[in-house]
Amino acid sequence: MSIVSWIILGLIAGVIAKILLPGRDPGGLIGTTFIGIVGSFVGGWLSLHFLDRPVPKDFYDPETWVAAIGGALVLLIGYRILFGHSRERR
């Protein structure tokens, strides 16, 4: 799979992660999109190193999608923990 395919997969994974984890994000649409792209790479890396399962290099493979969406969810949760404020701090 080419880098362009990973970027497209990341964009879609970011949107799916946002749907699965709704709420306000400090980065807005662009930040969530970037998190989806990076999350697809992180998901593939986590799958390879911690689950000992290399992600197939096929755009339409379900394991690839699960890894990308999982990575996007991990990054989105981490981003919200670090930078998101559900309440105003005084």
Phi, psi and omega in degrees: 000136183278169180297326179294320177296320178296323179293315178297316176300319179295320177299314180292320178297323177297319178294317179295318178298322179294322178292319180289334183231072184289163179140176180277132175248140180298334184270349181071204184294317182294318178296318179294321177296315178298319178298322177296318179294311179294323179298327178294322176290317179296318179299318176295319179294315179298319180296320181288314189273326185257330179260355180055036178232103176295141180281127177300149183267044179242127184299328186263010180279131182300325179297324178297316180293319179296318179296317181293315180292320177298317178296320178295320178295318178300313180292322180295318177295315178298319179296319178293323179294317183283318189242345184274143177233111179285338177230154176291135174268139181241000000 
